[in-house]
Amino acid sequence: MLLVLWLGSIISASGQTTPSFFSLPQLTDSALQFYPSVMSKQALVASAKAGIMDAKHAALPSLDVHDQITTSTANGVTGTFLPLGVAIPTAGGITANNNWQPAAGNIGLIYSQYELYNFGLNKARVMDAIANARFAESDYAKETYLLKLNVANYYLALLKNIQQLGVEQDNVRRYETLFTVIRAQAASGLKPGVDSSLAKAELSKARINYNNQSDIVLRLREQLSMLTGIPIERLNVDTTVTRFNDLIEKNNFSNEVDTLNNPLVDYYRQIKNRYMAQGKLIQKTYQPKIYLAGGFWGRGSSIDYQDQYKAFASGLGYQRFNYSVGLAFTYNLFDGIHRKDQMTVNKFATQSSDYDLQEQKLYLSNSYQKAMASIDIIQKNLLEIPIQLQSARDAYHQKVAQYNAGLINLIDLTNSAFVLYRSQTDYIQTITNWLQANLDKSAAAGTIDSFIQTIK
C-alpha cells in the first residue's frame, strides 16, 4: 500500500488530477458516436437492408404503359428479317412504287409480364440480399469492435505515459535537490567543483527526459481526441493507480472465450456465408423461366383499309383494339456452360474465405494463449516490484547520507538515483503491461466490452 500511495503522490505533484475525468466506457461511447468510419459502416448496413426489400420487389411483375403518335410513310415489301439491331416495322400494303406521302399513326398499349415460375430464383435473390445485409452488419460490428480496442489501447498508453511523466518529474526534483546541495558543498570547499558540474549535467538530462515524455503524452491525448471527438483541453483521464488495487488482487477480468459472437471471427464467417449465398443464386439464375404475359393495345392510322390516304387528323385517334394473354417458356441452351463457369469461380472464392476464417481463428487463439502467458509472468513480477522499489528507495537515501558524509563519490550516488528511477519505471510498465495483456486477451476472446466495463 505504501508503494501505491507513493506513486499517487507523483501524479498529484505533476498536476494531472482534475475534478472531472472521462472513464474508458465514456471514451468508447463517444468514439462510437463520433468517428466517421463507424458512421460509414452504419450507412452500409442501412443500404444492405434496403437491398433485401429490393430483392423481394424483383419478383413483382412488369406493367408498361406506352403511347406514341407518328407521321411516316407506309411502303411495305414481302419478306422476313432477323431481329438484329434496331429494325422499325412497317404495316401497310404492298404497292408497285414507293409513296412518299406521310400518314398519321397512333398506338397505345398496356403490357404486363410476370415470372410465373423461375425454379427458386426469387428466394435465392432474397437470401443473397440477406447474406449481404448480415455481412454489412458483421463489418459494422468489426469496425466498432476495433474502434473500442483502439480507444482502449490509447487509453492504456496515455495512462502509462502520464504515470511515467510523474516519474520523470520526480527524477527532475531529485536531481534539483542534489544539485542544490552539491553546489553549496562545492562552493564551501567540502566537495570538488566537478561534482557540481556532473550533478548539473544529470539535472539537464532529467529535464530533457521530462520534456520528451511531455511530448509523448500530448501526442497520445491528441490521438485520443481525434478518435473520440472530445476536445483535448477537456480530455482528462483518471491516472491514479489505487483504483487498480482490488482489480490486481482479485483479477476480475473474464477468462471467457466467445468464439461464436466474436466480431473478429463473425466477419470472416459472414464473408463465407455471402459466397455460399451467391453460389445458390448463380445456380438459380441459369434455370428455365416460365412467364405469364398479356397486353391490350389500340391503333389508329390516316390510311384506311383500302390503302386510301385520308385526312391527317383521322389517324390521331384509336380505331382498332386488341388483347393477348399467354404463357412462355424460355431457356438458353448454353446457360449450363455459363453456370458451370461461374460456379467454379464461386467455389474457389468460397474455399478462400473458409481458409481466411480458419486463419483468423488460429490467429486469435494464438493471441489469447500469448496474452495468458504474459499475464502469468507479469503477475509473478507484481510480487517482486514492491520489493525492488522499496529497496531502491532505501538504497538511494542511504547513498545520499553516505555522500554527505564523504564516504562515497558522486558516481555512486547517481548510480543509486538511476536504480530508483529504473525501479519507478519498472513499476509503471509492470502495472500497465498487466492491463495491456488483459486487454489483448479480451480482444482475442471477443470479450472487450467486459474489459471496458471492468476498467471503468
Secondary structure, DSSP 8 states (H G I E B T S, - for coil): -HHHHHHHHHHHHTT---S----HHHHHHHHHHH-HHHHHHHHHHHHHHHHHHHHHHTTS-EEEEEEEEEEE-----S------S------S---SS-----EEEEEEEEEEEEEEE-TTHHHHHHHHHHHHHHHHHHHHHHHHHHHHHHHHHHHHHHHHHHHHHHHHHHHHHHHHHHHHHHHHHHHTTSS-HHHHHHHHHHHHHHHHHHHHHHHHHHHHHHHHHHHH---TTT------SGGGHHHHHH--------TTT-HHHHHHHHHHHHHHHHHHHHHHHTS-EEEEEEEEEEEEESB-TTS-B--GGGGSS--EEEEEEEEEEE--TTHHHHHHHHHHHHHHHHHHHHHHHHHHHHHHHHHHHHHHHHHHHHHHHHHHHHHHHHHHHHHHHHHHHHHHTTSS-HHHHHHHHHHHHHHHHHHHHHHHHHHHHHHHHHHHHT-HHHHHHHH-
